[in-house]
Amino acid sequence: MSVNAPIPASPPADRVLRAILAILFSVSCFSVLNALSKTLTRDYPVAEVVWARYIVAFVFMVVLFMPRSGLNLFRWHNIGHQAVRGLLLFFSSFLYFHGLVHMPLASAASISLTSPLIVTALSSRFLGEAVGVRRWIAVGVGFAGALIVVRPGDANFQWASLLIVASTVCSAFYQLYSRRYGRVERPDASATMATIVGSVVAAPMLPFDWITPAFGWDLVLFLGLGAMAAIGHYFLTVAYRLAPAAVVAPFNYVQLLGAVILGYLVFGNFPDVWTWVGAAVIVCSGLYIGHEERLRYQAMLRPTKI
């Protein structure tokens, strides 16, 4: 006979479609965000660009969430955990923006796609989740793809790629921290706290390296930077609320396509053959891990037979 054990409900098809649309819109926002940051760091200090990314995003968060959430937007169960989470996201942005000054968008995006692989590799240690031999192999293959993109020891090696690697590690720990401690927090409150932490940490750097933005196009770019960050994170939250991570996560790889298109149209950069090869290896390994996660989720939905 079969017993209906406590299992997660399978989301309706329309919710899954909305989740996919939300994640696609989210990664599009992040692609534009990275292009804007690379454009602005040509003329403005990185610290100033990072601060603008967070302070403008904070304003947009308040405008988006305050009418619905009220003061709950500023209520957290554990401020300490939220602060650590915000610091991890800040350093991820800070390092990534520094790396983008010297690297093409597509190369940086390819390296950052190893973040889910790092999360998988560390999930057994930090989340107590079983990884399994096949997923370990996929993680190893994905990291090999990252080495193809970075090419340490090659004449074309770019030291800035190490900044992107460090940023990706921070991003992975941010995701691990969110999964471990974020279940008791409101998503809008968590997102708002991250913008507050980023604004506060970046602010002391401003007096040492500040250029007043010119009114006109530059100011529009600064506002767009924060808007893309806020809107992108909002729709990312929506996507993961509507459907399981195993369904949503693979669509993050569309960000690579956005980086290639914007990198070519805005900066005239087109990935070389080895960047394409490394990116393909990373994406394939990540999709395989996503497939494994989907199978695990479907197994949880099936009733247990006894």
Buried (B, 14 or more C-beta within 10 A) or exposed (E): EEEEEEEEEBBEEEBBEBBBBBBBBBBBBBBBBBBBBBBBBEEBBBBBBBBBBBBBBBBBBBEBBBEEBEEEBEEBEEEEBBBBBBBBBBBBBBBBBBBBBBBBBBBBBBBBBBBBBBBBBBBBEBEEBEBEEEBEEBBEBBBEBBEBBBBEEEEEEBEBBBBBBBBBBBBBBBBBBBBBBBEEBBBBBBBBBBBBBBBBBBEEBEEEEEEEBEEEEBEEBBBBBBBBBBBBBBBBBBBBEBBBBBBBBBBBBBBBBBBBBBBBEBBEBEBBEBBBBBBBBBBBBBBBBBEBBBEBBEEBEEEEEE
